[in-house]
Amino acid sequence: THFNGLESIGGGLTYNKTVLEVFNVSVGGFYDHASTDYYSLNHYSVSAMASTNLLIFTPYVGAGYDWGDFSTRCFAQNRSTNDGAARYTLGVNVQWMPFVYLFGAYTHTQNNGSFNGGVGFSF
């Protein structure tokens, strides 16, 4: 995309497989890039997830690694940095209606943890 000086692009690939007719396993890799007149950012991510369906519940667990690099422009001194961290997730989807599901998860990365949740739609 290109909007008001911001340029961004990204994409990824995911491979899904059912194991032992019970577990759904997926692995993926992703890349994102954003830049303006003032900075440039690259983000890379690899992850693996496993889940199983139990009636209306789908518990899942995942692990991944994210890393990126960031550099500034147009300042008296250009600066750059890069960093990476492992990520672990534990959550559950609840499909209580056709096409609608609720989700909740806990994600831990380095010394930080976060809860997230929401409503999703699937077609």
KOLDORO-793126 format. One record per residue (C-alpha): residue in three letters; residue number from 0; y, x, z. Coordinates in pm, whole numbers, plus 50000, padded with zeros to 5 digits. Each point is the difference from the previous one (the first is absolute). Layout:
BEGIN
  residu  num      y      x      z
     ala  NUM      Y      X      Z
...
***
This chain:
BEGIN
  residu  num      y      x      z
     thr    0  50000  50000  50000
     his    1  50359  50099  49963
     phe    2  50271  49825  50201
     asn    3  50348  50112  50092
     gly    4  49915  50371  49990
     leu    5  49657  49958  50163
     glu    6  49699  50091  49791
     ser    7  49648  49934  50126
     ile    8  49646  50003  49870
     gly    9  49661  49981  50164
     gly   10  49640  49908  49956
     gly   11  49649  50056  50115
     leu   12  49632  49947  49950
     thr   13  49749  49828  50228
     tyr   14  49622  49991  49977
     asn   15  49807  49721  50180
     lys   16  49627  49985  50070
     thr   17  49772  49775  50205
     val   18  49758  50201  50214
     leu   19  49675  49853  50138
     glu   20  50121  49657  49879
     val   21  50204  49971  50322
     phe   22  50281  50256  50003
     asn   23  50289  50019  49756
     val   24  50122  50358  49959
     ser   25  50305  50113  49807
     val   26  50162  50336  49934
     gly   27  50333  50053  49837
     gly   28  50276  50239  49909
     phe   29  50366  49916  49946
     tyr   30  50324  50169  49894
     asp   31  50364  49887  50026
     his   32  50320  50170  49888
     ala   33  50361  49903  50065
     ser   34  50321  50182  49918
     thr   35  50374  49950  49993
     asp   36  50293  50229  49931
     tyr   37  49966  50112  50365
     tyr   38  49628  50039  50071
     ser   39  49649  50017  49859
     leu   40  49686  49876  50179
     asn   41  49629  50029  49913
     his   42  49728  49825  50204
     tyr   43  49624  50048  49963
     ser   44  49728  49805  50180
     val   45  49619  49992  50012
     ser   46  49804  49748  50203
     ala   47  49661  49847  50068
     met   48  49930  49651  50143
     ala   49  49689  49813  50109
     ser   50  49969  49629  50077
     thr   51  49745  49725  50039
     asn   52  50023  49622  49974
     leu   53  49908  49797  50310
     leu   54  50057  49629  49930
     ile   55  50380  49969  49980
     phe   56  50062  50347  50150
     thr   57  50014  50330  49812
     pro   58  50032  50292  50242
     tyr   59  50089  50334  49843
     val   60  50047  50363  50088
     gly   61  50167  50271  49798
     ala   62  50117  50357  49994
     gly   63  50235  50183  49771
     tyr   64  50239  50287  49955
     asp   65  50361  49976  49885
     trp   66  50224  50288  49902
     gly   67  50323  50045  49817
     asp   68  50296  50214  49918
     phe   69  50368  49922  50020
     ser   70  50295  50195  49861
     thr   71  50373  49939  50001
     arg   72  50256  50071  49729
     cys   73  50380  50003  49980
     phe   74  50059  50140  50347
     ala   75  50150  50339  50069
     gln   76  49649  50125  50061
     asn   77  49695  49835  49843
     arg   78  49724  49932  50252
     ser   79  49632  49914  49968
     thr   80  49707  49922  50224
     asn   81  49640  49887  49977
     asp   82  49754  49856  50249
     gly   83  49671  49817  50028
     ala   84  49800  49803  50255
     ala   85  49668  49824  50046
     arg   86  50001  49621  50037
     tyr   87  49742  49773  50167
     thr   88  49992  49620  49979
     leu   89  49801  49727  50174
     gly   90  50058  49636  49912
     val   91  49873  49656  49908
     asn   92  50072  49741  49731
     val   93  49943  49631  50078
     gln   94  49949  49777  49695
     trp   95  50037  49658  50159
     met   96  50107  49819  49681
     pro   97  49920  50058  49633
     phe   98  50256  50238  49845
     val   99  50171  50068  50338
     tyr  100  49916  50262  50262
     leu  101  50149  50146  50316
     phe  102  49972  50368  50085
     gly  103  50062  50223  50297
     ala  104  49949  50374  50036
     tyr  105  50073  50303  50212
     thr  106  50084  50328  49826
     his  107  50017  50338  50168
     thr  108  50154  50310  49844
     gln  109  50077  50326  50183
     asn  110  50153  49890  50334
     asn  111  50108  49655  49880
     gly  112  49828  49665  49999
     ser  113  50109  49671  49850
     phe  114  49880  49642  49977
     asn  115  50055  49795  49688
     gly  116  49903  49655  49888
     gly  117  50084  49729  49756
     val  118  49891  49732  49758
     gly  119  49852  50074  49661
     phe  120  49906  49804  49692
     ser  121  49700  50078  49777
     phe  122  49918  49851  49662
***
